[in-house]
Amino acid sequence: MFGTKPDPQVLNSGAVFPAPSSPYSKPNYQGGAIITDQVELRGSLAFDGNLEFNGLFEGEIVSGGTLLIGPNAILKGDIQANKVILHGKMHGNISATESVEVCNQAQFFGDVRTGKFIVAEGASFCGLSESLDGKATSPDFITTFRHLNSKSA
């Protein structure tokens, strides 16, 4: 057992064990760490890269990467990340430098500040949204309405 050599055929069998995946991952979400629905956390969570969270969480999440919140996940607290994709339930505020996507059947109660905000038709959102500075500018509607008013006169 301990003094024997390992079988070279077993070592070089070419077996590949892929990282776990989730049926809820989006094509634009590249895998990373996964926290399952059997986990309950409270406090502060920081990570780099991508994280798929499916458990219960209360506190603050900070990341420069992408956070995918699974359909069974329930979060209470604030999130600061590059990108957030919400499939579950969240009560708190999100600040994302790139985008926030509230997917079908997701429930989001809180405020969001991001460059791009997407809410699916079947999702629930109750809160305020604000564009990050420099990402969106309001068109000049005054000149448009003056032009329309002068044509009807």
C-alpha positions in Angstrom: 0.0 0.0 0.0 2.5 2.7 1.1 5.6 1.2 -0.5 4.1 0.4 -3.9 4.5 2.4 -7.0 1.4 4.0 -8.5 0.0 2.3 -11.6 1.2 4.5 -14.6 -1.9 3.6 -16.6 -4.1 5.1 -13.8 -2.0 8.2 -13.6 -2.1 8.8 -17.4 -5.7 7.7 -18.0 -6.6 11.1 -19.4 -9.5 11.4 -17.1 -10.8 15.0 -16.9 -13.0 16.2 -14.1 -14.7 19.5 -15.0 -15.6 22.1 -12.5 -19.1 22.0 -11.2 -21.6 23.9 -13.2 -25.1 25.2 -12.6 -28.0 25.1 -15.0 -28.7 28.7 -14.0 -25.4 30.1 -15.3 -25.7 32.4 -18.2 -23.6 32.2 -21.3 -21.9 35.5 -20.5 -21.0 34.2 -17.0 -17.7 32.3 -17.0 -17.5 29.8 -14.2 -15.7 30.3 -10.9 -16.4 29.4 -7.3 -19.8 28.1 -6.3 -21.4 28.3 -2.9 -24.3 25.8 -2.7 -27.8 26.2 -1.3 -26.7 24.3 1.9 -24.6 27.3 3.1 -25.7 30.1 5.3 -23.3 33.1 5.9 -23.4 36.3 7.9 -20.7 39.0 7.7 -18.5 40.4 5.0 -17.6 38.5 1.8 -14.9 39.6 -0.6 -13.7 37.7 -3.7 -12.0 38.1 -7.0 -13.1 36.6 -10.3 -16.6 35.0 -10.5 -18.8 33.6 -7.8 -22.1 31.8 -8.0 -23.9 32.1 -4.7 -26.9 29.8 -4.0 -27.2 30.0 -0.2 -28.4 32.4 2.4 -26.4 35.5 3.2 -26.7 38.6 5.4 -24.0 41.3 5.3 -21.9 43.0 2.7 -20.3 41.5 -0.5 -17.4 43.3 -2.2 -15.8 42.2 -5.5 -14.2 43.4 -8.6 -15.7 40.4 -10.5 -19.1 38.9 -11.3 -21.6 37.7 -8.7 -24.3 35.3 -9.9 -27.1 34.9 -7.3 -28.8 31.6 -7.9 -32.6 31.1 -7.9 -32.7 29.6 -4.3 -30.4 32.3 -2.9 -31.7 34.9 -0.4 -29.5 37.9 0.3 -30.0 40.7 2.8 -27.3 43.4 2.6 -25.3 45.5 0.2 -23.3 44.5 -2.9 -20.4 46.2 -4.6 -19.2 44.4 -7.7 -18.3 44.7 -11.3 -21.4 42.8 -12.5 -24.4 41.2 -10.6 -26.8 38.7 -12.1 -29.8 38.1 -9.8 -32.0 35.0 -10.1 -33.0 34.7 -6.4 -34.2 37.2 -3.8 -32.4 40.2 -2.5 -33.1 43.0 0.0 -30.4 45.7 -0.1 -28.5 47.9 -2.4 -26.3 47.1 -5.4 -23.5 49.2 -6.8 -22.0 47.6 -10.0 -19.5 49.3 -12.3 -20.6 47.3 -15.4 -24.1 46.0 -15.0 -26.9 44.6 -12.9 -29.4 42.0 -14.4 -32.5 41.1 -12.5 -33.6 37.8 -14.3 -37.1 36.3 -14.7 -38.7 35.3 -11.4 -36.1 37.2 -9.3 -37.1 39.6 -6.6 -35.0 42.7 -5.8 -36.0 45.2 -3.1 -33.4 48.0 -2.9 -31.6 50.7 -4.8 -29.2 50.1 -7.7 -26.4 52.2 -9.1 -24.8 50.9 -12.2 -23.8 51.6 -15.8 -26.4 49.2 -17.3 -29.6 48.0 -15.6 -31.7 45.1 -17.0 -35.0 43.9 -15.5 -36.6 40.9 -17.0 -40.4 41.0 -17.7 -41.1 38.4 -15.0 -38.9 39.9 -12.3 -39.9 42.1 -9.4 -38.0 45.3 -8.6 -38.9 47.8 -6.0 -36.5 50.7 -5.5 -34.6 53.4 -7.2 -32.1 53.1 -10.0 -29.3 55.5 -10.8 -26.8 55.5 -13.7 -23.2 55.8 -12.9 -21.6 59.1 -13.7 -20.5 59.4 -17.3 -22.4 56.3 -18.5 -25.6 57.9 -19.7 -26.5 61.4 -20.6 -30.0 62.8 -21.1 -30.8 63.8 -24.7 -31.8 67.4 -25.4 -35.6 67.0 -25.6 -36.2 70.8 -25.5 -35.0 71.3 -29.1 -37.0 68.3 -30.2 -40.2 69.6 -28.8 -39.6 73.1 -30.1 -39.2 71.5 -33.6 -42.4 69.6 -33.2 -44.3 72.7 -32.0 -43.1 74.9 -34.8 -44.3 72.3 -37.4 -47.8 72.2 -36.0 -48.2 76.0 -35.8 
